Amino acid sequence: MTKSGRKVITRVYADHAADMERLASASLTRAERKTLIRLLKKIGFEAAGALEQGEEARTA
């Protein structure tokens, strides 16, 4: 990815994260947000592990 492309992705992601935080704050309690974050991290770690296993299988 080009330097310009990385800048665009960084800006778009920051905007998206801010939008999601605003929406979550408006519609979820603090406890619900903590639960959501924990569950999203769990999914993220599982996805990262699956990706890593897929890469290992391709290089084996």
N, C-alpha and C positions, 0 to 999 in steps of 0.2 A: 504494500500500500504506500502511496506517496505521502510526503509530509503534509501536503494540502488535504489529502483524504483523511489522514489521522486527525487533523484539526477539526474537520467537519464532524467526524464520528465523535470526538471528544465533546464538542459543543452540543450536538444533538443528544448525546447520552446525558449530559448535565441537565439539559432542558427536560428530557423525559423523566429523569430521576426526581427533579423538582416537582413536576406535574404529578407524579405518582405519590410523592410525599404529601402534597396538598390534598389529593383525593383521599388518601388513607387517613390523614388527620381529620378530615371532615366527616368521614363515614365510619371509622373504626375507633374503638376505645384503645387506650394505651396497651392494655392486656392483649387485645385482638391484634394490634400491630406487632407486638412482641412475638405472638404465636405465628403470625404470617411470616415474619422475618425468619424465624426458626425453621418453618416448613420450606420456605423458598431456598434457604441455605442447604437443607437436606436434599432437595431436588437437585440443586446446583452441584453438590458434591457427588451425587450419584451420576449425574450427566458427565462430570469431569472424569470420573472413574471409567465410565463406559467408553468415553472418547479415548482415554489412555489405553484401555484394553484393545480397542479397535486399531489404534496405531501400532501397538505391539504385535497384533496379529498380522498386519500388513507388512511389517519389517521382518517377521520370523521366516 
